[in-house]
């Protein structure tokens, strides 16, 4: 049995497709809600079928980009910038040396005479 496609919106003019109830229900707690199909002036999340990249496209050009391997999709997964292995060396960030690279009790005086510190 084929799964139902649900159009979702983030409330800011961006729409995405969730395939099946499970995927739809996964995005609702993240601020997405069910919506109508996209119209001009809105943008659609699309995913490339070969390389898997995500991009927002204007709703009016969705069919043009389909011919180039892009399909409407769910938005990309949110990124945790403190723990994403593509952005941060998580192992290095957890070492004691990395945690104490600066002395937080230091107060610096700027040339203007203002003091900054904790």
TILUM-69111 format. One record per residue (C-alpha): x, y, z; residue in one letter; residue number from 1. Coordinates in pm, 1 decimal, decimal comma. Layout:
BEGIN
east|north|up|r|k
X|Y|Z|a|NUM
...
//
This chain:
BEGIN
east|north|up|r|k
0,0|0,0|0,0|x|1
138,0|338,9|-98,9|x|2
194,9|596,3|174,4|x|3
13,2|928,4|165,0|x|4
210,9|1245,6|93,7|x|5
143,0|1532,5|333,9|x|6
236,3|1892,6|256,2|x|7
378,8|2070,3|558,5|x|8
459,2|2434,0|629,8|x|9
696,2|2597,0|874,7|x|10
472,4|2906,0|883,2|x|11
731,1|3121,8|702,5|x|12
637,9|3040,7|341,7|x|13
845,4|2722,0|322,6|x|14
676,4|2393,2|242,9|x|15
790,9|2032,6|244,5|x|16
653,2|1686,5|172,4|x|17
629,5|1422,2|441,5|x|18
575,3|1069,7|311,9|x|19
349,2|877,1|545,9|x|20
191,4|950,7|881,0|x|21
507,9|860,6|1073,7|x|22
720,2|1119,5|893,6|x|23
447,2|1383,7|919,8|x|24
414,9|1322,7|1293,2|x|25
793,7|1347,0|1334,2|x|26
798,0|1703,3|1192,3|x|27
496,0|1842,7|1380,5|x|28
681,4|1873,9|1716,7|x|29
958,0|2059,1|1528,7|x|30
723,7|2343,8|1434,9|x|31
580,8|2214,0|1106,5|x|32
206,2|2174,7|1042,6|x|33
-11,4|2031,5|766,8|x|34
-72,9|2265,8|475,7|x|35
-207,2|2294,8|123,5|x|36
5,4|2242,3|-185,4|x|37
257,0|2521,4|-249,5|x|38
161,1|2826,2|-455,5|x|39
362,2|3108,8|-612,7|x|40
543,9|3313,3|-351,7|x|41
620,0|3007,3|-138,9|x|42
929,4|2789,9|-141,5|x|43
957,5|2410,6|-146,4|x|44
1225,2|2191,8|9,8|x|45
1365,1|1955,7|-251,7|x|46
1621,0|1676,1|-234,9|x|47
1846,3|1564,1|-519,6|x|48
1800,1|1198,3|-608,3|x|49
2172,0|1138,5|-681,9|x|50
2375,0|1331,8|-425,4|x|51
2106,9|1374,2|-155,3|x|52
2154,0|1750,0|-115,3|x|53
1864,1|1967,0|4,0|x|54
1767,9|2307,0|-132,2|x|55
1473,5|2547,7|-119,5|x|56
1322,7|2630,3|-459,2|x|57
1045,5|2870,3|-556,9|x|58
717,7|2681,2|-590,9|x|59
679,9|2794,7|-951,9|x|60
995,8|2616,7|-1067,4|x|61
949,1|2278,7|-896,9|x|62
865,6|2099,1|-1222,3|x|63
1170,9|2245,5|-1396,3|x|64
1402,3|2119,7|-1121,2|x|65
1235,6|1775,2|-1119,8|x|66
1375,3|1723,9|-1468,5|x|67
1722,9|1780,8|-1319,9|x|68
1689,1|1516,8|-1048,6|x|69
1529,8|1717,0|-765,4|x|70
1214,9|1596,1|-587,0|x|71
999,6|1768,5|-324,2|x|72
1098,5|1627,8|13,3|x|73
1101,9|1674,1|386,2|x|74
1333,3|1948,9|508,1|x|75
1688,3|1852,1|600,9|x|76
1735,8|1721,0|952,5|x|77
1815,5|1991,0|1207,6|x|78
2185,1|2028,0|1288,8|x|79
2320,4|2035,0|1644,5|x|80
2620,4|2260,8|1584,9|x|81
2785,7|2151,8|1909,9|x|82
2774,9|1778,8|1834,3|x|83
2758,4|1737,6|1455,3|x|84
3061,8|1534,5|1344,1|x|85
3074,3|1726,0|1012,7|x|86
3111,2|2059,8|1195,2|x|87
3291,9|1976,4|1520,0|x|88
3563,5|1732,3|1619,2|x|89
3350,6|1591,9|1901,2|x|90
3634,9|1386,8|2053,2|x|91
3867,0|1689,6|2069,9|x|92
3593,5|1907,2|2218,3|x|93
3553,4|1662,6|2508,7|x|94
3920,2|1649,7|2613,7|x|95
4026,1|1835,4|2931,1|x|96
4284,4|2035,4|2732,3|x|97
4017,2|2173,1|2500,0|x|98
3793,4|2266,6|2791,4|x|99
4057,4|2481,1|2962,8|x|100
4219,9|2663,7|2671,9|x|101
4148,9|3004,3|2826,2|x|102
4161,1|3137,8|3179,0|x|103
3807,3|3264,7|3238,1|x|104
3913,9|3477,4|3536,5|x|105
4130,4|3709,0|3321,5|x|106
4015,1|4070,0|3290,1|x|107
4138,5|4274,4|2998,6|x|108
4148,2|4651,2|2976,7|x|109
4082,8|4797,4|2633,3|x|110
4261,1|5105,3|2505,2|x|111
3944,4|5305,2|2576,2|x|112
3969,9|5223,5|2946,9|x|113
3665,6|4995,6|2942,9|x|114
3701,1|4669,7|3128,8|x|115
3566,3|4342,7|3006,2|x|116
3564,7|4012,0|3183,8|x|117
3352,2|3772,7|3380,9|x|118
//
